Amino acid sequence: MASNDANGILAARLLFILFFEHLVILVKLFIQWIIPDIPRYIKIAREREEYSLRAKATLMDANKY
């Protein structure tokens, strides 16, 4: 009987460790999802630069003809 009790305790410990590990992974993934890779001000600056480059290219194409 002591062997069954020890196995039950060992199984419970293993389940707790697996549950806790998965919980930590889920929290990590949630935090990665919440925090953007590129800050908003950099994203806006890039979009402005791309827009101005497209506008300049359009003007240069219009001046060719």
MMTF fields as JSON, N, C-alpha, C and O atoms, coordinates in Angstrom:
{
  "mmtfVersion": "1.0.0",
  "mmtfProducer": "UNKNOWN",
  "numBonds": 259,
  "numAtoms": 260,
  "numGroups": 65,
  "numChains": 1,
  "numModels": 1,
  "chainsPerModel": [1],
  "groupsPerChain": [65],
  "chainIdList": ["A"],
  "bondAtomList": [4, 2, 8, 6, 12, 10, 16, 14, 20, 18, 24, 22, 28, 26, 32, 30, 36, 34, 40, 38, 44, 42, 48, 46, 52, 50, 56, 54, 60, 58, 64, 62, 68, 66, 72, 70, 76, 74, 80, 78, 84, 82, 88, 86, 92, 90, 96, 94, 100, 98, 104, 102, 108, 106, 112, 110, 116, 114, 120, 118, 124, 122, 128, 126, 132, 130, 136, 134, 140, 138, 144, 142, 148, 146, 152, 150, 156, 154, 160, 158, 164, 162, 168, 166, 172, 170, 176, 174, 180, 178, 184, 182, 188, 186, 192, 190, 196, 194, 200, 198, 204, 202, 208, 206, 212, 210, 216, 214, 220, 218, 224, 222, 228, 226, 232, 230, 236, 234, 240, 238, 244, 242, 248, 246, 252, 250, 256, 254],
  "bondOrderList": [1, 1, 1, 1, 1, 1, 1, 1, 1, 1, 1, 1, 1, 1, 1, 1, 1, 1, 1, 1, 1, 1, 1, 1, 1, 1, 1, 1, 1, 1, 1, 1, 1, 1, 1, 1, 1, 1, 1, 1, 1, 1, 1, 1, 1, 1, 1, 1, 1, 1, 1, 1, 1, 1, 1, 1, 1, 1, 1, 1, 1, 1, 1, 1],
  "groupList": [{"groupName": "MET", "atomNameList": ["N", "CA", "C", "O"], "elementList": ["N", "C", "C", "O"], "formalChargeList": [0, 0, 0, 0], "bondAtomList": [1, 0, 2, 1, 3, 2], "bondOrderList": [1, 1, 2], "singleLetterCode": "M", "chemCompType": "L-PEPTIDE LINKING"}, {"groupName": "ALA", "atomNameList": ["N", "CA", "C", "O"], "elementList": ["N", "C", "C", "O"], "formalChargeList": [0, 0, 0, 0], "bondAtomList": [1, 0, 2, 1, 3, 2], "bondOrderList": [1, 1, 2], "singleLetterCode": "A", "chemCompType": "L-PEPTIDE LINKING"}, {"groupName": "SER", "atomNameList": ["N", "CA", "C", "O"], "elementList": ["N", "C", "C", "O"], "formalChargeList": [0, 0, 0, 0], "bondAtomList": [1, 0, 2, 1, 3, 2], "bondOrderList": [1, 1, 2], "singleLetterCode": "S", "chemCompType": "L-PEPTIDE LINKING"}, {"groupName": "ASN", "atomNameList": ["N", "CA", "C", "O"], "elementList": ["N", "C", "C", "O"], "formalChargeList": [0, 0, 0, 0], "bondAtomList": [1, 0, 2, 1, 3, 2], "bondOrderList": [1, 1, 2], "singleLetterCode": "N", "chemCompType": "L-PEPTIDE LINKING"}, {"groupName": "ASP", "atomNameList": ["N", "CA", "C", "O"], "elementList": ["N", "C", "C", "O"], "formalChargeList": [0, 0, 0, 0], "bondAtomList": [1, 0, 2, 1, 3, 2], "bondOrderList": [1, 1, 2], "singleLetterCode": "D", "chemCompType": "L-PEPTIDE LINKING"}, {"groupName": "GLY", "atomNameList": ["N", "CA", "C", "O"], "elementList": ["N", "C", "C", "O"], "formalChargeList": [0, 0, 0, 0], "bondAtomList": [1, 0, 2, 1, 3, 2], "bondOrderList": [1, 1, 2], "singleLetterCode": "G", "chemCompType": "PEPTIDE LINKING"}, {"groupName": "ILE", "atomNameList": ["N", "CA", "C", "O"], "elementList": ["N", "C", "C", "O"], "formalChargeList": [0, 0, 0, 0], "bondAtomList": [1, 0, 2, 1, 3, 2], "bondOrderList": [1, 1, 2], "singleLetterCode": "I", "chemCompType": "L-PEPTIDE LINKING"}, {"groupName": "LEU", "atomNameList": ["N", "CA", "C", "O"], "elementList": ["N", "C", "C", "O"], "formalChargeList": [0, 0, 0, 0], "bondAtomList": [1, 0, 2, 1, 3, 2], "bondOrderList": [1, 1, 2], "singleLetterCode": "L", "chemCompType": "L-PEPTIDE LINKING"}, {"groupName": "ARG", "atomNameList": ["N", "CA", "C", "O"], "elementList": ["N", "C", "C", "O"], "formalChargeList": [0, 0, 0, 0], "bondAtomList": [1, 0, 2, 1, 3, 2], "bondOrderList": [1, 1, 2], "singleLetterCode": "R", "chemCompType": "L-PEPTIDE LINKING"}, {"groupName": "PHE", "atomNameList": ["N", "CA", "C", "O"], "elementList": ["N", "C", "C", "O"], "formalChargeList": [0, 0, 0, 0], "bondAtomList": [1, 0, 2, 1, 3, 2], "bondOrderList": [1, 1, 2], "singleLetterCode": "F", "chemCompType": "L-PEPTIDE LINKING"}, {"groupName": "GLU", "atomNameList": ["N", "CA", "C", "O"], "elementList": ["N", "C", "C", "O"], "formalChargeList": [0, 0, 0, 0], "bondAtomList": [1, 0, 2, 1, 3, 2], "bondOrderList": [1, 1, 2], "singleLetterCode": "E", "chemCompType": "L-PEPTIDE LINKING"}, {"groupName": "HIS", "atomNameList": ["N", "CA", "C", "O"], "elementList": ["N", "C", "C", "O"], "formalChargeList": [0, 0, 0, 0], "bondAtomList": [1, 0, 2, 1, 3, 2], "bondOrderList": [1, 1, 2], "singleLetterCode": "H", "chemCompType": "L-PEPTIDE LINKING"}, {"groupName": "VAL", "atomNameList": ["N", "CA", "C", "O"], "elementList": ["N", "C", "C", "O"], "formalChargeList": [0, 0, 0, 0], "bondAtomList": [1, 0, 2, 1, 3, 2], "bondOrderList": [1, 1, 2], "singleLetterCode": "V", "chemCompType": "L-PEPTIDE LINKING"}, {"groupName": "LYS", "atomNameList": ["N", "CA", "C", "O"], "elementList": ["N", "C", "C", "O"], "formalChargeList": [0, 0, 0, 0], "bondAtomList": [1, 0, 2, 1, 3, 2], "bondOrderList": [1, 1, 2], "singleLetterCode": "K", "chemCompType": "L-PEPTIDE LINKING"}, {"groupName": "GLN", "atomNameList": ["N", "CA", "C", "O"], "elementList": ["N", "C", "C", "O"], "formalChargeList": [0, 0, 0, 0], "bondAtomList": [1, 0, 2, 1, 3, 2], "bondOrderList": [1, 1, 2], "singleLetterCode": "Q", "chemCompType": "L-PEPTIDE LINKING"}, {"groupName": "TRP", "atomNameList": ["N", "CA", "C", "O"], "elementList": ["N", "C", "C", "O"], "formalChargeList": [0, 0, 0, 0], "bondAtomList": [1, 0, 2, 1, 3, 2], "bondOrderList": [1, 1, 2], "singleLetterCode": "W", "chemCompType": "L-PEPTIDE LINKING"}, {"groupName": "PRO", "atomNameList": ["N", "CA", "C", "O"], "elementList": ["N", "C", "C", "O"], "formalChargeList": [0, 0, 0, 0], "bondAtomList": [1, 0, 2, 1, 3, 2], "bondOrderList": [1, 1, 2], "singleLetterCode": "P", "chemCompType": "L-PEPTIDE LINKING"}, {"groupName": "TYR", "atomNameList": ["N", "CA", "C", "O"], "elementList": ["N", "C", "C", "O"], "formalChargeList": [0, 0, 0, 0], "bondAtomList": [1, 0, 2, 1, 3, 2], "bondOrderList": [1, 1, 2], "singleLetterCode": "Y", "chemCompType": "L-PEPTIDE LINKING"}, {"groupName": "THR", "atomNameList": ["N", "CA", "C", "O"], "elementList": ["N", "C", "C", "O"], "formalChargeList": [0, 0, 0, 0], "bondAtomList": [1, 0, 2, 1, 3, 2], "bondOrderList": [1, 1, 2], "singleLetterCode": "T", "chemCompType": "L-PEPTIDE LINKING"}],
  "groupTypeList": [0, 1, 2, 3, 4, 1, 3, 5, 6, 7, 1, 1, 8, 7, 7, 9, 6, 7, 9, 9, 10, 11, 7, 12, 6, 7, 12, 13, 7, 9, 6, 14, 15, 6, 6, 16, 4, 6, 16, 8, 17, 6, 13, 6, 1, 8, 10, 8, 10, 10, 17, 2, 7, 8, 1, 13, 1, 18, 7, 0, 4, 1, 3, 13, 17],
  "groupIdList": [1, 2, 3, 4, 5, 6, 7, 8, 9, 10, 11, 12, 13, 14, 15, 16, 17, 18, 19, 20, 21, 22, 23, 24, 25, 26, 27, 28, 29, 30, 31, 32, 33, 34, 35, 36, 37, 38, 39, 40, 41, 42, 43, 44, 45, 46, 47, 48, 49, 50, 51, 52, 53, 54, 55, 56, 57, 58, 59, 60, 61, 62, 63, 64, 65],
  "secStructList": [7, 2, 2, 2, 2, 2, 2, 2, 2, 2, 2, 2, 2, 2, 2, 2, 2, 2, 2, 2, 2, 2, 2, 2, 2, 2, 2, 2, 2, 2, 2, 2, 2, 2, 1, 7, 1, 1, 7, 2, 2, 2, 2, 2, 2, 2, 2, 2, 2, 2, 2, 2, 2, 2, 2, 2, 2, 2, 2, 2, 2, 2, 2, 2, 7],
  "xCoordList": [0.802, 0.0, 0.843, 0.463, 1.96, 2.808, 3.317, 3.526, 3.513, 3.994, 2.955, 3.299, 1.679, 0.611, 0.483, 0.264, 0.622, 0.557, 1.716, 1.528, 2.899, 4.071, 3.905, 4.255, 3.372, 3.15, 2.1, 2.221, 1.076, 0.045, 0.602, 0.289, 1.425, 2.043, 2.986, 3.009, 3.757, 4.672, 3.903, 4.317, 2.792, 1.972, 1.376, 1.325, 0.924, 0.36, 1.424, 1.141, 2.636, 3.724, 4.028, 4.209, 4.08, 4.359, 3.271, 3.572, 2.021, 0.918, 0.997, 0.747, 1.342, 1.478, 2.592, 2.426, 3.724, 4.849, 4.464, 4.763, 3.803, 3.378, 2.367, 2.455, 1.414, 0.425, 1.099, 0.798, 2.004, 2.684, 3.538, 3.579, 4.224, 5.05, 4.189, 4.557, 3.057, 2.17, 1.589, 1.412, 1.301, 0.799, 1.844, 1.508, 3.095, 4.169, 4.321, 4.498, 4.253, 4.366, 3.21, 3.42, 2.0, 0.845, 0.97, 0.637, 1.44, 1.632, 2.685, 2.516, 3.765, 4.821, 4.273, 4.548, 3.51, 2.937, 1.95, 1.903, 1.168, 0.223, 0.96, 0.551, 2.034, 2.815, 3.452, 3.483, 3.963, 4.527, 3.465, 3.758, 2.253, 1.162, 0.744, 0.403, 0.772, 0.339, 1.351, 0.962, 2.64, 3.676, 4.092, 4.54, 3.953, 4.326, 5.843, 6.61, 6.256, 7.683, 8.278, 9.414, 7.506, 7.97, 7.139, 5.91, 7.788, 7.035, 6.185, 6.533, 5.084, 4.128, 4.757, 4.496, 5.581, 6.157, 7.12, 7.242, 7.8, 8.685, 7.862, 8.207, 6.783, 5.908, 5.332, 5.277, 4.905, 4.354, 5.438, 5.176, 6.646, 7.746, 8.077, 8.33, 8.077, 8.334, 7.247, 7.541, 5.999, 4.897, 4.987, 4.718, 5.358, 5.528, 6.647, 6.504, 7.754, 8.878, 8.506, 8.836, 7.829, 7.396, 6.437, 6.514, 5.541, 4.588, 5.316, 5.02, 6.26, 6.979, 7.829, 7.949, 8.419, 9.194, 8.295, 8.677, 7.108, 6.166, 5.715, 5.572, 5.49, 5.068, 6.182, 5.911, 7.417, 8.543, 8.695, 8.95, 8.542, 8.658, 7.554, 7.793, 6.364, 5.252, 5.537, 5.279, 6.063, 6.403, 7.511, 7.472, 8.487, 9.577, 9.065, 9.491, 8.154, 7.567, 6.734, 6.74, 6.026, 5.188, 6.055, 5.662, 7.218, 8.105, 8.832, 9.328, 8.903, 9.578, 8.814, 9.421, 7.501, 6.683, 6.211, 5.51],
  "yCoordList": [-1.207, 0.0, 1.27, 2.266, 1.244, 2.43, 2.781, 3.953, 1.776, 2.007, 2.764, 3.658, 2.404, 3.092, 4.541, 5.434, 4.769, 6.141, 6.978, 8.132, 6.398, 7.115, 7.415, 8.5, 6.451, 6.68, 7.767, 8.572, 7.783, 8.81, 10.195, 11.154, 10.294, 11.58, 12.014, 13.186, 11.078, 11.384, 11.847, 12.789, 11.189, 11.579, 12.967, 13.768, 13.255, 14.57, 15.658, 16.732, 15.384, 16.354, 16.607, 17.749, 15.53, 15.658, 16.464, 17.324, 16.198, 16.96, 18.434, 19.304, 18.717, 20.107, 20.803, 21.938, 20.126, 20.723, 20.987, 22.056, 20.022, 20.209, 21.344, 22.157, 21.402, 22.478, 23.834, 24.78, 23.93, 25.194, 25.616, 26.795, 24.648, 24.958, 25.513, 26.504, 24.885, 25.356, 26.733, 27.567, 26.963, 28.265, 29.352, 30.43, 29.079, 30.046, 30.322, 31.473, 29.282, 29.463, 30.305, 31.181, 30.055, 30.839, 32.305, 33.191, 32.564, 33.948, 34.633, 35.79, 33.928, 34.478, 34.812, 35.889, 33.912, 34.155, 35.32, 36.108, 35.437, 36.543, 37.876, 38.851, 37.919, 39.152, 39.513, 40.685, 38.511, 38.78, 39.312, 40.164, 38.831, 39.265, 40.702, 41.469, 41.061, 42.391, 43.464, 44.532, 43.19, 44.192, 44.123, 43.072, 45.224, 45.196, 45.125, 45.576, 44.545, 44.442, 45.805, 46.105, 46.626, 47.951, 49.001, 48.958, 49.948, 51.0, 51.799, 51.93, 52.322, 53.036, 54.249, 54.496, 55.007, 56.213, 55.867, 56.633, 54.731, 54.319, 53.861, 54.152, 53.149, 52.703, 53.901, 53.89, 54.925, 56.131, 56.849, 57.314, 56.946, 57.61, 56.873, 57.504, 55.554, 54.773, 55.006, 55.174, 55.015, 55.24, 56.631, 56.785, 57.639, 58.991, 59.026, 59.635, 58.371, 58.358, 57.638, 58.115, 56.505, 55.788, 56.637, 56.649, 57.341, 58.199, 59.32, 59.6, 59.953, 61.055, 60.542, 61.225, 59.359, 58.793, 58.462, 58.686, 57.93, 57.648, 58.938, 58.983, 59.985, 61.267, 61.855, 62.371, 61.783, 62.284, 61.482, 62.056, 60.174, 59.335, 59.663, 59.67, 59.932, 60.296, 61.622, 61.767, 62.587, 63.886, 63.75, 64.403, 62.914, 62.726, 62.052, 62.4, 61.091, 60.44, 61.425, 61.382, 62.303, 63.284, 64.296, 64.773, 64.625, 65.597, 65.015, 65.768, 63.694, 63.069, 63.304, 63.442, 63.352, 63.431, 64.802, 65.053],
  "zCoordList": [0.0, 0.0, 0.0, -0.615, 0.67, 0.715, -0.673, -0.986, -1.496, -2.854, -3.676, -4.449, -3.506, -4.235, -3.791, -4.609, -2.482, -1.974, -2.517, -2.901, -2.547, -3.049, -4.535, -5.0, -5.272, -6.702, -6.931, -7.854, -6.09, -6.207, -5.929, -6.635, -4.9, -4.563, -5.681, -6.054, -6.212, -7.306, -8.544, -9.22, -8.835, -9.989, -9.777, -10.71, -8.557, -8.263, -8.416, -8.946, -7.957, -8.107, -9.582, -10.004, -10.354, -11.781, -12.477, -13.305, -12.153, -12.74, -12.361, -13.194, -11.112, -10.685, -11.462, -11.908, -11.622, -12.349, -13.797, -14.33, -14.444, -15.831, -15.953, -16.873, -15.035, -15.051, -14.871, -15.598, -13.911, -13.642, -14.836, -15.187, -15.461, -16.626, -17.76, -18.39, -18.019, -19.081, -18.744, -19.632, -17.494, -17.074, -17.33, -17.819, -17.005, -17.236, -18.731, -19.13, -19.557, -21.008, -21.533, -22.372, -21.057, -21.496, -21.097, -21.884, -19.896, -19.449, -20.316, -20.7, -20.624, -21.485, -22.867, -23.395, -23.453, -24.775, -24.749, -25.693, -23.684, -23.552, -23.48, -24.112, -22.72, -22.599, -23.939, -24.314, -24.664, -25.992, -26.938, -27.777, -26.82, -27.692, -27.37, -28.27, -26.083, -25.651, -26.057, -26.53, -25.876, -26.124, -27.593, -28.05, -28.343, -29.763, -29.946, -29.095, -31.083, -31.379, -31.724, -31.355, -32.433, -32.849, -32.114, -32.172, -31.421, -30.74, -31.729, -32.903, -31.242, -32.093, -32.776, -33.954, -32.053, -32.649, -33.787, -34.743, -33.697, -34.789, -35.987, -37.132, -35.722, -36.809, -37.568, -38.797, -36.839, -37.471, -38.273, -39.382, -37.729, -38.444, -39.737, -40.764, -39.694, -40.91, -41.953, -43.137, -41.514, -42.453, -43.077, -44.269, -42.303, -42.847, -43.883, -44.943, -43.569, -44.499, -45.795, -46.881, -45.694, -46.894, -47.725, -48.953, -47.055, -47.764, -48.504, -49.666, -47.832, -48.487, -49.647, -50.665, -49.516, -50.62, -51.813, -52.962, -51.539, -52.627, -53.305, -54.527, -52.516, -53.085, -53.954, -55.038, -53.494, -54.291, -55.579, -56.638, -55.501, -56.696, -57.688, -58.896, -57.204, -58.082, -58.771, -59.966, -58.033, -58.628, -59.667, -60.71, -59.388, -60.343, -61.619, -62.72, -61.469, -62.643, -63.446, -64.677, -62.772, -63.463, -64.214, -65.278, -63.676, -64.325, -65.535, -66.373, -65.637, -66.777, -68.069, -69.131, -67.992, -69.212, -69.45, -70.431]
}
